[in-house]
Amino acid sequence: MSETAIAAEAVCANYINGAWVASHSGRTLERRNPADLRDLIGYAPLSTRGEVQEAIRSAARAFPAWRSEPAPRRGRILAHAARRLEEQKEDVARLISREEGKTLVEARGELGRAINILEYTAGEARRLKGETLPSELPSNFVYTFRQPLGVVGLITPWNFPVAVPIWKLAPALVCGNTVVWKPSELTPFCSRRVTEILVEAGLPAGVLNMVNGLGEEAGDELVEHPAVVALSFTGSDAVGAAINAKAARQLKKVQLEMGGKNPVVVLEDADLELAAENTVTGAFGSAGERCTATSRVIVVEQVADRFVDLVARRAAKLRTGNPVDSGSQVAPLVGREQFEKVIGYLEIGKHEATLVCGGEPGSGADGVQGFFVQPTVFDHVPAASRLAQEEIFGPVLAIIRVRDFDEAMAAANAVRYGLTASIFTTDANRVFQAAERLECGMVHVNSPTVGGEAHVPFGGIKGTGFGERECGSTAIEFYSELKVVYVDYTGRKREGSLY
Ligand code: UN1
């Protein structure tokens, strides 16, 4: 279809200065249901830098009034948004499934998390606290309090098109910042819905601006524009590093949440059934398209054959298929680019390791064409191979065999990422030793590598994370500035001095 033939209403609008406005770039990206390529959803506009600048100006104008709004009132808007999202939950879950491809069950899970974040952050509005400190000086009162940063730029991915934007937007807004949000161009209809819900909940014009577009154009304008004082980004480490390098020149505050190569460590004393069950959940849930997905298993040789067998049996039973059907357990990948990348890794894996199951594209309902990949397990994966080192973001699991606990810790840490790790063991000492030694931001014991909660900080170290953690109390720290105030109430010239 030529660009001119696209009906205007099929293209998502941007939301700038309290109004839905069509992009005038004349460029769009087509979005089809990844489970059924016959289903055309619509188009994302690829907005220009000028349109992003307009959104930034709108956010800057709205800032003085929004920062003066009492925080509990800002929080109430988030509480309204939580209720709206709850009311629309089933409908939004279907939209996520259709546009991003995850199963309906997974989409409902994502929305449950988004609602929790809105509720939690609404409560945080009443707890934006500072501290009081004693001074060495007589009759001096010292206190700290938090202030907003200004206009913040948010750049979000497609794999959690509602929850991740909300976990950035909610704390940014509650702290009194105004926002320009550049969502992924692959999920424009979910982004539109998130914006609608927040706006209908009562956000004043200009406080939230949403501009669709490409990272290298619309996103880059946010990174480079001097009026944007802070950036929060979730996506690949290559893009994150580039954002940070540019933002550093203007000393912008930056928060990056990037890739993962998360291991499950299975020791000889583990409950192997439990370990296999949780490995499969972590590796193949959301088709492996989450930064916390399990992509490596590090298993001690003594139990490796038994463990691999248990995993393979479970993986072989999982069915790909239409994500809205309750019988489908493995969702399609989000789009062609991701699909081709993952298929490429299947070929790499066949050369580097031993294929245990899967290894081919999967099929949709009744042979409908979609971006399905069979859940795939490779065994005897060399620790330095590409399969063991690179983030695949698909339903592909690499099994690495080691001799003992020490070797397991070394293998777990021998990647450039550090988001999550799980350990399966019944030895309490090993649990605490592993918690200390694993180089990552989040450790799970006898449970999958995925998942988190609204009030718990989320993020990683090494090539995964930069800046404060998202969610929980650390999100408030990122989106606000701490100010220290000294009040001398002696009413006379200071006696003594401070150094
Ligand atoms: C989770 O597994 O807890 O992009 C959610 C991502 C993450 C969200 C993961 N930021 O996959």
Residues whose N, C-alpha, C, O or C-beta is under 5 A from the ligand:
A	BS01	UN1	T234 E289 R290 C291 T292 V450 G451 G452
